Every structure is written in structure tokens, then in C-alpha cells.
Amino acid sequence: MPIPPIASTPVTTEPACTEPQFAPGKVVSTPAATAMEAFDCQPLVILKRHTCGDWGEIDAEDAAANDEALRCGLRLLSAYDIGPDTTIWLITEADRSATTVLLPEEY
């Protein structure tokens, strides 16, 4: 039985944290990730949520894996629902050199 997703915060809401838990490195985006503009999504808000450890709409097992990855220096993945049938992923490399914004189908 799949684990239900964690309750999410709207993508336009600033995260509660004031200090990021990691530096995102160079932030890059795929062309299709510009879908954020179509839904009036604020990319910097999503990036801040990601760097604050708000992993968005992922299940509890993936959130725990991200928390462990944060401690151990592994890759981080967040997912945010930005519109009907539209999700944006943020993936930060294990060495924290880069964070990529993309649509799941581009992975």
C-alpha cells in the first residue's frame, strides 16, 4: 500500500525557516520547467522551500531519505504541485554543486 503524500504548503507561501539547510549551488532549469510561469509560480519561493528542507509533495519514505541525504551529503529531491496535473522537481546534486528545476517527465 503506498504511503500518502505529506500535506503540502501552497507554492506561493514562503517557508517558515529563515536559514537554508544547504546551498543549492548553480541553479539551472530545463526549458519545460518554464511551465512555472503559466501557473504564476514563484521560482525563488520554491527554491527557498527546497533549501529549507520543505520537500513538497513527496511521501514520508522519500522525505526521510532526503533528511538522511542532507546529513550524509547525498542527492536531494523535492516535488511541488504547481497546477492541475503539473509538478516541478528540484534535484540538488550530492556535492551541492547544482540544483536543477525540471518536470518529472524530463528526468
C-alpha positions in Angstrom: 0.0 0.0 0.0 1.5 3.4 -1.0 2.2 5.9 1.7 0.1 9.1 1.3 1.9 12.3 0.5 2.8 14.7 3.2 0.5 17.7 3.5 1.9 20.4 1.4 2.2 24.2 1.6 1.0 26.2 -1.4 3.9 27.0 -3.7 3.4 30.7 -3.3 3.8 30.5 0.5 7.2 31.5 1.9 8.8 28.7 4.0 8.8 29.0 7.8 12.6 28.7 8.1 14.8 31.7 8.0 18.1 29.9 7.4 18.7 27.5 4.5 19.9 24.0 5.4 22.2 23.8 2.4 23.4 25.9 -0.5 21.8 24.9 -3.9 24.9 25.6 -6.0 24.3 26.7 -9.5 20.6 26.7 -10.2 19.6 25.6 -13.7 16.2 24.9 -15.3 15.1 22.8 -18.3 13.1 24.6 -20.9 9.9 22.8 -20.0 10.2 23.8 -16.4 9.2 27.3 -17.6 5.7 25.9 -17.0 6.0 27.6 -13.7 5.3 30.9 -15.4 2.0 29.6 -16.7 0.8 28.9 -13.2 2.1 32.2 -11.7 4.5 30.1 -9.6 7.3 31.9 -7.9 10.6 30.1 -8.6 12.5 31.7 -5.7 9.9 30.7 -3.2 10.1 27.1 -4.4 13.9 27.2 -4.3 13.8 28.6 -0.7 11.4 25.9 0.4 13.7 23.3 -1.1 16.8 24.7 0.6 14.9 24.9 3.9 14.1 21.2 3.8 10.5 21.5 2.8 10.5 18.7 0.3 7.0 19.4 -1.0 4.7 16.7 -2.2 6.8 13.6 -1.6 5.8 10.6 0.6 7.1 10.1 4.1 9.7 7.5 3.0 11.2 9.9 0.4 11.2 12.7 2.9 13.1 10.6 5.4 15.6 9.7 2.6 16.1 13.4 1.9 16.6 14.1 5.6 19.3 11.4 5.7 20.8 12.7 2.4 21.0 16.1 3.9 23.1 14.7 6.8 25.2 12.5 4.6 25.8 14.7 1.6 23.7 12.8 -0.9 21.4 13.9 -3.7 18.2 15.8 -2.7 14.8 15.7 -4.5 11.8 17.9 -3.9 8.5 17.9 -5.7 5.9 20.7 -5.8 2.5 20.6 -7.4 2.2 23.9 -9.2 -1.0 23.5 -11.1 -3.5 20.9 -12.4 -1.5 17.8 -13.4 1.7 19.8 -13.2 4.6 19.0 -10.8 8.0 20.6 -10.7 11.0 18.7 -9.3 14.1 20.3 -7.8 17.2 18.0 -7.7 20.3 19.1 -5.9 23.5 17.1 -6.6 25.2 15.2 -3.8 28.2 17.6 -3.9 25.8 20.6 -3.8 27.3 22.0 -7.0 24.0 22.4 -8.8 20.2 22.3 -8.4 18.1 21.5 -11.5 14.5 22.5 -11.9 12.6 20.2 -14.2 9.4 18.4 -15.0 9.3 14.7 -13.9 8.9 13.5 -17.5 12.3 15.2 -18.3 14.2 13.0 -15.8 
